[in-house]
């Protein structure tokens, strides 16, 4: 067996083991929490008589021992069945399928915005480290990193939706008329500006500081001095030689913090009424809808694991030295 095949098998086993651990841990955490889901379901139905409670427990398998519930749940997940929502009265996979696209649009837009803007600001700051821009960026980065996401979102809502009504207050699209094609995309992008910027602002602050430190370190390297001594233009030195190495820590951090973006999306989607998985998770937690919560946690873990694998791939593409080691 070649080294590449062994690496693929090892990584696949690692991912499957991690997903199994996530499933078991989340299931135990939800079902060992205080309270009776049958009481919550019966309360929403308008009655909590012993007969109704017994029927609910039997219908959803809540009367079985915990280990039997766990085994039954793992068996259903293997077949792609994440259960049935107590509150929404729909399959969890259908709920997630309906909400995942808005969340991915929000999270990926915030990630791209944070990486691009943060890196550009960091490169400019490192190029002129003692300028007023560099000092101002340091202050703004500290402020952006310290501000809670929900607080930033509320401020942006007040400023750009009330004082200066430039952007919509809530939702993903206006729903006025039957918009299609370019008109629909423009409408979604208009609604996306404030949520994406709110979610990205913390990471813009982090990536600007990280890229600034990495660029300052790289610009002091011998090969950069050699490139300048050869007469290469400053733009080519910065973007072709220095940035390619300085961007590696940013790529690593972006991949590792992808899960934080999903966590932040819960607050952002709640503040802006964005119809994604974060808002679905918030509503499910309030109503103790265990199957929906478990489905969201499992799917989020799956997305984060895939994102980490893609981060490793991008890291290898950005650094030929790592790609060379992986091919041997």
N, C-alpha and C positions, 0 to 999 in steps of 0.2 A: 504494500500500500504506500502510495507516495505521501510526501509531507503535506501537500495541499489537501489531499483526501482526508488525511488524519485531522488536519486543522478544521475542515468543514464538519466532520463527524463530531469532533470535540465541541465546536461552537453550537451545533444543533442540539447535542445532548445538554449543554449548558443552558440554552434557551428553554428547552422543554422542562428541565428541572426547575428553573426559575419560575416559569409559568405555573407549574404544579404547586410550588411553595406559595406563590401569590394566591392561587385559588383556595388552598387550605387555610392559610392565615386569614384571608378576608372573610371566609365563611365562618370560621370560629369567632372572629372578632365581632361580626354582626350578630350571630346567634347567641353569643354569651352576654351580649349587652342587656341591661335591665329592661323590663317591659315585655308585654305579650303582643306580638303582631296580630293575633286573632282579635284582641280587644280593639286595636286600631281599625282593622278592617270592619269589624262589626259596628264600630262607632260611625264610620262613614256610611254604612248601610242603614243606619237609623235604629239599630237594636242590638243588645248584647245579652240575650237570654242564654242560658246554658246549652239549649238545643242548637241555637244559631252558632255559638262558639265551637261546639263539637263538630258541627257540619263544616265550618270553615277550616278547622284543624285537619279534618279528614281530607277535604278537597285539596288543600295545599301541602299535605304530608307533614304538618306540624305536630301531629300526634306520635310520630315515629321517634325512636331514640336518636340522639344527635349524630352518632357515628353512621347510622343508616341513612339519615338525611344527607350527610356529607358524601357517602358513597353514591347515593342516587344523584346528587348534584354533579359530581365529577363525571358520572356516566352520561348525563345529559349534555354536559359541556363537550365531551368527546364527539358527540353527534351534531354539534353546532347549536344545541338548544340551551339558551341561557335562562330559561324559565318564563314565567308568566307574571306580569305586573299585578300586584295587589290593587293598587290605586287606579292606574290607567286602564286596567282590564284589557291589556293588549300584550302580545309576546314582546319580551325585552329586546330581542334582536330587531324587531320592527321599529321599536322606539329609538334604539341606537342608530339604526340605518337612516331614520328620518332626521336625527339631530347631528350626526357626525360631520356632514359636509359643512354646515355653518361654523362648527367649531374648528375644523381644519382650515377653513378660509381665514378665520380670525387668528388662529395660532400661527399659521405659516406666514401670514402677512406681517404679524408682529415680529416674528423671528427674522424675516428678511429685512424689515425696516430697522430692527435693532442692530443686526450685524453690519449692514451697509452703512448706516448713519454713524454708529459707534466707531467703526473702523476708520471711516473718513475723518471724523473729528479727532480720533487718536493720532492718525498719521499727520494731520496738520499741526496738532499740538506738539508732536515729537519733532517735527521739522523746525519749529520755532519755539523751543521749550521755555524761553524766558520772556515771551511776548505777553501782551495783555490778554490775547485770546487764550493762551494756555492757562493763565491764572483764572480767567473767567470760567473756562471749561471745568477746571478743578472744583470750583465752588458749585457750579450747576450740577456736576456729577454727584457730589455729596448730597445736594438737595434732592435730586431725582432718585438716588438710591435709598434715601431715608424716608421718602414719602410713601405711605401705604397706598396700594393700588386703588382701593375703593374711594379713598379720600381724593386722590388725583382725578378719578373718574367723575366724582360729584362736582369738583371744581370746574372741570372742563365742560360738564353739562351746564352749569350755571353761566359760565363765560360765553361759550360758543353756541348754546341752544336757547339761552334766555336773554342775556345782555346783548350779545351779537348773534342773532339767529342765523348762523351760517350753515349749521348741520342739523340733521334730524335728532329728535330727542330719544327715540326708542325704536326697536325693531330692526329688521334686516332689509326691508324694502317698504316703499310707501303704500303699495296696494291700490294705488289710484289708476284705474284703467287696466288694460291688458298689455303690459309692457313686455316686449320680447327683444331678443338680440342685443344690439349695442345699447339701446335705451334701458334695458333691464340691468345690464352690467354696470352702466353708469350710476343707476339708482342704488344698486348694492354697494358700489364703491363709495358713494356719497354717505351711506349709512355706516360704512366700515371705518371711516377716517378716525372718529373719536375713540371707538373701542380699541382699534389696533394701536393707536398712539398711546392710549392709557396703559395697555398691556406691555408695550415696548419700552416705555420711558425708563423703567428701572433697569432694563438690560442695556439700553443705549448708554446709560451712565457707567455700567460695569464694563462693557466692551470698549468704550472710549478710554477708560483708565488702563485696561488690560493691553489694548493695542498700542497705547502711548508708551507704556513701560517696555513692551516687546520691541517696538521700533527704536527706542532710545538705546536698548541693548544691542540690537542688530546694527544700527548706524555707527556704533563704535567698534565694529568688527574689522579685522584685517582685510577681508575680501572686499568690503565696501570702500575702504581707503584705496585698495588696489584698483577697483573699478573707476573711482574718481581720478586716480593718477593716470589711468589710460585715456582719460579725456571723454568718458561717457557723459552724456547729458544728465542733469540732476533728475529729470523725470524718469529716465530709464533706470537710474540707480535706485530711486525710491520704489517704483512700481514693479520693475522686473526682477530686481535682486533683493532688496530689503523686505518689501511687503510679502513676498512669497514665504519667507521664513517667519516674519512677524505675525502672519495671519494664523499660524498653526495653533497657538494657545486660544485664539478666539474660536476657531472651529471646534476644538476640544470642549471648551466651556459651553458653547452653544448646544452641542450634543448632550452634555451632562445635564444642562438646565432645561431640556425640553419638557421634562416632567413638571418643572416649576411653572412653565408656561401653561400647561394644562390645569394646574392647581389655581393659578391666577385667573384663568378663564372663568372659573366658577364665580368669582366676585365681579369680574368685568361684565359677564353676560347677565348677571343679576341686576347690576346698576343700569345697564343700557337696554335691558329687555331683549338681548340677542338670543334667538331661538336655537341654542346649541346644547351640547351635552353638559356643560357647566350648569346651566339653568335647570336642566333635567335632574342633575344630581342634587341641586339645592332643593328642588321640590320633592324629590324622593326621600331625602333625609328628613325633611319636615314631617312627612307622612309615614315614615318608617317602612318604606316600600323596599324590603330586603332584596327580592330578586332583581329589581332595577338597580339598586346600589351595587350589588355584586357584579352585575353585568357591566356597569360603567367602570368599576374598578378593574375588572379583568381586561376590558377592551383598552382602557387607558394604559395599563401595564404592557399590553401587547404593542401598542403604538410606540411607547417609550423604548421598549427593547429593540424594535425595528429601527427607530431613530438612532439609537446608539450604534447599531451595526452599520447604518448608512454613514454615521459620523466617522467610523473607523475607515470606511471606504474612501470618503472624501479626504481624510487625513493622508491616506496612502497616495491618492492622486496628487495632493498638494506637495507632498514630500517624496521625491523619487528615491531617497535613501531607504525609507520604510518599504516602499513598493518593491525595491530590489531585494530586500531581506525576505519579504513574504513569498517571492517567486522561487526562492531556492529551497 
